[in-house]
Amino acid sequence: MKSKWGEEENETIDSIKNINYNGRILNVAAGDGRFNNLLLEKASEVVAIDLDEKDLDILVNNTPMGLRDKLKIEIVDITKKFPYTDDSFDGVFCTGSLHLFEKKEIIKILNEIKRVLKPKGKIVIDFATDIKRYDRNGNEVVFSGEGLYSMDEAINFLKEKLKCFSLDIVKSTFEEECSEDSTGYKFIKGNFIVLSGIKYRV
Ligand SMILES: C[S@@+](CC[C@H](N)C(=O)[O-])C[C@H]1O[C@@H](n2cnc3c(N)ncnc32)[C@H](O)[C@@H]1O
């Protein structure tokens, strides 16, 4: 699927396939829907949440008609309490987004992910590190308020905060040229980790 946020990375696709999602899945900060159709193929329902209504409209348009009955979209600020009850999802998915926040916000978001996820619920989370962004003139772009994490720092932090999961961690790199101005940059590169696992205690 074509997305303004880049390619669907093979490492994340493999993690989605290996974790074998089923049931009701929450796609946190879903954007314009990278990976969302893969989730829909496995799930009985996917709830895709984001702050950006335009991206969610594109996500719906990117969803084949045969899968739309299983899709629900909602505008949600993920830095606030999620509007869902405890243990209400079989899986949670979140890519390309957590690295945008400072640690105290990430902790709040991960706590909400853990709260809404059922025991034995499944997660796939990716986290970008060592990011460099450039505008079309080659000048570096830095987003205000973002954490800018190194690989080791991110792995140690996420392992600690996801202790209640049996975690599998895959490391990789990415490099993208963006076709859209709304991303805020023209080129981006860095490393990323994909964490997948099952919640085995609260
Ligand atoms: C880099 S995009 C990644 C989108 C998608 N998950 C993907 O992998 O392509 C980050 C997404 O986070 C969303 N976002 C940023 N802050 C948010 C917030 N406080 N609540 C909900 N979504 C937020 C943005 O609107 C954007 O869609």
The ligand as an SDF file (V2000), in Angstrom:
LIG
                    3D

 27 29  0  0  0  0  0  0  0  0999 V2000
    4.6830    8.9120   11.3050 C   0  0  0  0  0  0  0  0  0  0  0  0
    2.9580    8.6910   11.3420 S   0  0  0  0  0  0  0  0  0  0  0  0
    2.7970    6.9200   11.3740 C   0  0  0  0  0  0  0  0  0  0  0  0
    1.4430    6.4830   10.9250 C   0  0  0  0  0  0  0  0  0  0  0  0
    1.2590    4.9640   10.7730 C   0  0  0  0  0  0  0  0  0  0  0  0
    1.1840    4.2830   12.0360 N   0  0  0  0  0  0  0  0  0  0  0  0
    2.3410    4.3640    9.9200 C   0  0  0  0  0  0  0  0  0  0  0  0
    3.1470    3.5590   10.4220 O   0  0  0  0  0  0  0  0  0  0  0  0
    2.3990    4.7030    8.7290 O   0  0  0  0  0  0  0  0  0  0  0  0
    2.5670    9.1880   12.9990 C   0  0  0  0  0  0  0  0  0  0  0  0
    1.0630    9.2600   13.2490 C   0  0  0  0  0  0  0  0  0  0  0  0
    0.8530    9.6130   14.6270 O   0  0  0  0  0  0  0  0  0  0  0  0
   -0.2930   10.4370   14.6780 C   0  0  0  0  0  0  0  0  0  0  0  0
   -0.2830   11.1470   15.9640 N   0  0  0  0  0  0  0  0  0  0  0  0
    0.6460   12.0230   16.4100 C   0  0  0  0  0  0  0  0  0  0  0  0
    0.3060   12.4580   17.6480 N   0  0  0  0  0  0  0  0  0  0  0  0
   -0.8580   11.8310   17.9720 C   0  0  0  0  0  0  0  0  0  0  0  0
   -1.6970   11.8680   19.1180 C   0  0  0  0  0  0  0  0  0  0  0  0
   -1.4120   12.6290   20.1650 N   0  0  0  0  0  0  0  0  0  0  0  0
   -2.8120   11.0940   19.1140 N   0  0  0  0  0  0  0  0  0  0  0  0
   -3.1170   10.3130   18.0400 C   0  0  0  0  0  0  0  0  0  0  0  0
   -2.3500   10.2410   16.9370 N   0  0  0  0  0  0  0  0  0  0  0  0
   -1.2270   10.9930   16.8980 C   0  0  0  0  0  0  0  0  0  0  0  0
   -0.1420   11.3460   13.4710 C   0  0  0  0  0  0  0  0  0  0  0  0
   -1.3620   11.9570   13.1150 O   0  0  0  0  0  0  0  0  0  0  0  0
    0.3560   10.3480   12.4260 C   0  0  0  0  0  0  0  0  0  0  0  0
   -0.7130    9.7710   11.7250 O   0  0  0  0  0  0  0  0  0  0  0  0
  1  2  1  0
  2  3  1  0
  2 10  1  0
  3  4  1  0
  4  5  1  0
  5  6  1  0
  5  7  1  0
  7  8  2  0
  7  9  1  0
 10 11  1  0
 11 12  1  0
 11 26  1  0
 12 13  1  0
 13 14  1  0
 13 24  1  0
 14 15  1  0
 14 23  1  0
 15 16  2  0
 16 17  1  0
 17 18  1  0
 17 23  2  0
 18 19  1  0
 18 20  2  0
 20 21  1  0
 21 22  2  0
 22 23  1  0
 24 25  1  0
 24 26  1  0
 26 27  1  0
M  CHG  2   2   1   9  -1
M  END
$$$$
